[in-house]
Amino acid sequence: MTHYLIDIRLMGSVKNQIRSLSNHLAEKFNLGEKLVTPHITLAGPFSTTDEQKLVEDFTRICTDQKVIPKYEVGSYGFFDDTRVVFVTITPDETLKLYRFQLAQAISPYCSLRKYDQDSADDFRFHSTLAMKLDWLTFQRIKWHFREQESVIYRHHPIRATLLRNSKILCEYDFVQERMLSRAQALSKATRMRDFDILKVWADGSWE
């Protein structure tokens, strides 16, 4: 079965910080494949029989955004029922509404999970560090993070990504205000064009 995922692909310094945290956990607790690629999930994984409509709705919701969404990276959190360790993400109102509108648009024909359909205020934004942990390892990591400094970082989500079976199907660039193909999304030249635009932003969030 084909699986889809919509997320914000972390880039720049915040990606490096979260990846370093994941690597630290892997070495200290021998986690192996329980680590994940740094990202912020917006919807999924889910399935659908209408990929064309999915791409159309994803494109429409993205291009309708008049303001670039923002978020802040902060402390650490845990989902006890699924034994997931994550970095907390605090979204601004634009990002909250964007995610909710996206879920509302695709829910009639996509197999979204219950939490994907949470209200704009109830959805818990996060970036997973480790998942599928056994009980003892999960408890050890929770204790370990009692003494860890938070990842305090304010960042702008440059792109929202639609993935099919873990590969980029298309990606919307909020800075350049255009949809990117897989090749464009992975292009270093496209990424550098984003950074050139963001360099003029006074708060330095492009780093």
Legacy VTK file of the C-alpha trace (Angstrom):
# vtk DataFile Version 3.0
C-alpha trace
ASCII
DATASET POLYDATA
POINTS 207 float
0.000 0.000 0.000
1.156 3.521 -0.800
1.645 5.738 2.240
1.659 9.529 2.239
2.960 12.026 4.759
2.801 15.822 4.921
5.467 17.489 7.004
7.799 20.441 7.450
11.307 19.396 6.566
13.699 20.934 9.080
16.625 22.781 7.550
19.685 24.723 8.665
20.793 25.068 12.273
17.635 23.681 13.864
17.951 20.504 11.761
21.582 20.134 12.847
20.702 20.620 16.528
17.941 18.020 16.470
20.044 15.572 14.461
22.855 15.970 17.011
20.383 15.183 19.783
19.210 12.073 17.929
22.791 10.922 17.384
23.538 11.474 21.073
20.558 9.317 22.036
21.585 6.634 19.558
25.071 6.388 21.033
24.013 6.552 24.679
21.016 4.202 24.482
21.859 2.097 21.395
18.616 2.996 19.600
19.471 2.022 16.022
16.468 2.186 13.673
14.282 3.748 16.358
15.567 7.195 15.317
13.802 9.316 12.698
14.708 12.005 10.172
14.174 15.488 11.717
10.792 16.858 10.624
7.484 18.228 11.925
4.538 16.046 10.945
1.438 17.907 9.731
-0.614 14.879 8.628
-0.037 11.165 8.330
1.070 8.653 7.521
-2.141 8.037 5.573
-3.369 6.392 2.374
-5.624 7.563 -0.441
-6.873 6.377 -3.824
-6.880 9.889 -5.289
-3.308 11.157 -5.446
-4.168 13.785 -8.052
-6.741 15.419 -5.767
-4.307 15.202 -2.859
-1.666 17.114 -4.812
-4.267 19.645 -5.978
-5.558 20.285 -2.447
-2.043 20.443 -1.008
-1.088 22.989 -3.674
-4.241 25.051 -3.113
-3.907 25.247 0.671
-0.221 26.148 0.386
-0.658 28.852 -2.238
-3.545 30.382 -0.286
-1.169 31.270 2.558
-0.532 35.012 2.562
1.797 34.948 5.570
4.762 32.631 6.088
3.999 30.358 9.085
6.429 30.394 11.995
7.266 28.194 14.956
9.594 28.009 17.937
11.607 24.969 19.003
11.737 24.452 22.752
11.898 21.783 25.427
11.400 18.014 25.381
8.231 15.988 25.574
7.059 12.379 25.747
4.062 10.403 24.518
3.784 7.790 27.266
1.231 5.594 25.495
3.401 5.140 22.367
6.816 5.684 24.031
7.880 8.526 21.780
10.493 11.143 22.679
10.248 14.505 20.940
11.224 18.160 20.859
8.264 20.465 21.468
7.227 22.810 18.664
5.248 25.970 19.426
3.451 27.114 16.263
2.147 30.594 15.551
-1.529 31.063 14.674
-0.768 30.948 10.935
0.850 27.519 11.182
-1.959 26.221 13.407
-4.609 27.299 10.892
-2.610 26.072 7.880
-2.315 22.556 9.312
-6.000 22.471 10.274
-7.172 23.654 6.849
-4.971 21.024 5.226
-6.440 18.241 7.353
-10.002 19.431 6.704
-9.429 19.528 2.955
-8.025 16.002 2.578
-9.924 14.139 5.310
-12.913 13.155 3.088
-10.748 10.920 0.875
-7.608 10.239 2.973
-7.308 7.793 5.873
-6.220 10.371 8.428
-5.701 9.283 12.010
-7.798 10.706 14.823
-5.111 13.116 16.032
-4.628 14.457 12.484
-8.171 15.799 12.701
-7.655 17.595 16.014
-8.701 21.245 16.148
-6.223 23.993 15.359
-5.574 24.570 19.067
-5.510 20.928 20.199
-3.031 19.450 17.706
0.359 18.786 19.342
3.157 19.942 17.074
6.432 18.132 17.707
9.620 16.826 16.131
10.239 13.180 17.026
13.672 12.200 18.333
13.040 8.497 18.956
10.087 6.132 18.790
9.024 2.480 19.286
11.091 2.299 22.470
10.895 -0.498 25.009
9.609 0.522 28.443
12.985 0.535 30.229
14.794 2.547 27.531
11.916 5.023 27.426
12.141 5.560 31.206
15.930 5.958 31.067
15.643 8.594 28.339
12.970 10.497 30.289
15.317 10.595 33.284
18.239 11.610 31.060
16.385 14.667 29.719
15.801 16.043 33.210
19.273 17.599 33.021
19.417 18.502 29.329
19.163 22.108 28.155
16.236 22.885 25.894
16.644 23.507 22.177
15.629 27.156 22.155
15.336 28.273 18.559
12.961 30.404 16.536
12.681 29.317 12.942
10.509 29.812 9.890
9.245 26.681 8.121
10.667 27.292 4.694
8.904 24.350 3.042
5.970 21.988 3.496
6.543 18.568 1.952
4.198 15.922 0.544
5.894 12.524 0.610
4.907 9.248 -1.035
6.479 6.159 0.529
9.065 8.366 2.291
10.147 10.108 -0.946
9.344 13.713 -1.844
6.392 13.931 -4.230
6.335 17.738 -4.218
7.257 20.523 -1.830
5.923 24.037 -1.338
8.467 26.789 -0.747
6.874 29.510 1.403
9.750 31.924 0.843
9.734 31.679 -2.954
5.941 31.158 -3.017
6.012 28.263 -5.471
5.590 24.501 -5.648
8.780 22.526 -6.208
9.244 19.197 -7.946
11.291 16.494 -6.214
14.395 17.524 -8.176
13.918 21.201 -7.318
13.266 20.408 -3.649
16.557 18.542 -3.388
18.496 21.141 -5.367
21.254 22.989 -3.517
20.711 25.993 -5.797
17.048 26.237 -4.744
17.998 26.014 -1.077
20.646 28.710 -1.431
18.086 30.971 -3.119
15.933 30.619 0.010
18.845 31.501 2.264
19.675 34.544 0.157
16.111 35.792 0.606
16.076 35.049 4.326
19.375 36.851 4.946
17.533 40.153 4.788
15.190 39.145 7.607
16.111 41.128 10.680
15.623 38.346 13.240
18.244 36.068 11.672
15.915 33.076 11.501
17.409 31.944 8.208
20.500 30.452 9.834
LINES 1 208
207 0 1 2 3 4 5 6 7 8 9 10 11 12 13 14 15 16 17 18 19 20 21 22 23 24 25 26 27 28 29 30 31 32 33 34 35 36 37 38 39 40 41 42 43 44 45 46 47 48 49 50 51 52 53 54 55 56 57 58 59 60 61 62 63 64 65 66 67 68 69 70 71 72 73 74 75 76 77 78 79 80 81 82 83 84 85 86 87 88 89 90 91 92 93 94 95 96 97 98 99 100 101 102 103 104 105 106 107 108 109 110 111 112 113 114 115 116 117 118 119 120 121 122 123 124 125 126 127 128 129 130 131 132 133 134 135 136 137 138 139 140 141 142 143 144 145 146 147 148 149 150 151 152 153 154 155 156 157 158 159 160 161 162 163 164 165 166 167 168 169 170 171 172 173 174 175 176 177 178 179 180 181 182 183 184 185 186 187 188 189 190 191 192 193 194 195 196 197 198 199 200 201 202 203 204 205 206
